[in-house]
Amino acid sequence: MGDLAPAAGLLDTPARRSGWIPRLDPRVRLVTAGAFAVLVVACSAFGPLLAALAGAGAMMVAAHLPIGRTLRRVATMDSFIVFMLATLPFTTPGAPLFTLFGLPASQEGVVHAATIALKANAVMLMAMALLSTLAPDTLARALARLGAPERLVHLILFKIRYVDMLHQEYHRLRTAMRARGFKPANTRHTYVSFGYLIGMMLIRALERSERILKAMKCRGFTGRLFIEDDSRLGAHDIAFCILAGALATGLVTWEVMIRVSAS
């Protein structure tokens, strides 16, 4: 399949950066991000959630991610849930906290909305800090080493190679349309033209996939890709796991103590 290593990570950031986080084993980063997400979702008290958000922010800084661009990505994610967060105070029963246009907002609803916002932002920041500098092929190899389904790994590897080809095909078709004097407008002709464009993209993608499959079978492809990855966990990986485990234990202990005291 050629050289699969792209020049950018999963979020269009350089795949290799200075610092200690990019040197961590990809498996450690994947497992840590997943465990952190599960832990944060299980928490409900503001103290542990704020600590988790602060820890995710510290990891973002340690990963040398551009702060402005990263926060804009997080804000984009928030835009998908802002409607839900805005309606929770008015749809959750409880003690009235304030009234807006005659609609009472409950204190429980406000707390619920704030909790969801803290969880979502903490998980998003941690995932970006740990995974955004992973090259897609590195992610696929790490998933394979962790026992992920082979079809998922193959899908990621093929996507790396051929999505760019489809992107180039799209630009060729758009260039051909412009060469014929096509100018997008709010007209039926424009909608029909874009419909033809999508149809041509699907047809050419199908034809290209059939040619690729035949070429791979000619080279002995039997439905399985053999991924070579002999990486080993180093001392810094083990130290990071110990530190992450200690922090997770602290958050869990804090959460349990708050729940016990509340009961």
Secondary structure, DSSP 8 states (H G I E B T S, - for coil): ------SB-TTSSBSS-SSSSTTS-HHHHHHHHHHHHHHHHH--SHHHHHHHHHHHHHHHHHTT--HHHHHHHHHHHHHHHHHHHHHHHHHS-SSEEEEETTEEEEHHHHHHHHHHHHHHHHHHHHHHHHHTTS-HHHHHHHHHHTT--HHHHHHHHHHHHHHHHHHHHHHHHHHHHHHTT----SSHHHHHHHHHHHHHHHHHHHHHHHHHHHHHHHTT--S-----------HHHHHHHHHHHHHHHHHHHHHHHHHHHH-
